[in-house]
Amino acid sequence: MLGYADDGAALANALIVGALIVVLAAIRFAGADDLAASWLNLVAGGWTIFSAWILGFGDRHDAVWNNVIVGVAVVVLALISASATTLESRVVR
């Protein structure tokens, strides 16, 4: 599906990074005040965007588009999460 089945590196990358993104998002959703989870999700989203070319499956257009769209979404949501926490800490003090 989406060009991952034929490429072990692409599949492993999608599963591992996807699980990492879910765990970090769950940590933030659970109410952790630490910004580290947001910044790590930002890095994971950035990796997701560029990993197709770094890992050599940039010729699989479905997988590339999936990585880019998901990566951009993760980056945007991580920035929103980080800025919301920063704004919240300013208001509370």
Residue pairs with C-beta under 8 A, 6 or more apart in sequence:
2 62
2 63
2 66
3 10
3 57
3 60
3 61
3 62
3 63
3 66
4 10
4 11
4 14
4 60
4 63
5 11
6 60
7 57
7 60
7 63
9 55
9 56
9 57
10 52
10 55
10 57
10 60
10 63
13 51
13 55
14 63
14 67
17 44
17 47
17 48
17 51
20 40
20 44
21 41
21 44
21 45
21 48
21 74
24 37
24 38
24 40
24 41
24 44
25 37
25 41
25 77
27 37
28 37
28 38
28 41
28 81
33 85
33 89
35 82
35 85
35 86
38 78
38 79
38 81
38 82
38 85
39 78
39 82
41 74
41 77
41 78
41 81
42 74
42 75
42 78
42 79
42 82
44 74
45 70
45 71
45 72
45 73
45 74
45 75
45 77
45 78
46 71
46 75
47 71
48 67
48 70
48 71
48 74
49 67
49 68
49 71
49 72
49 75
50 71
51 67
52 58
52 60
52 63
52 64
52 67
52 68
57 63
57 64
58 64
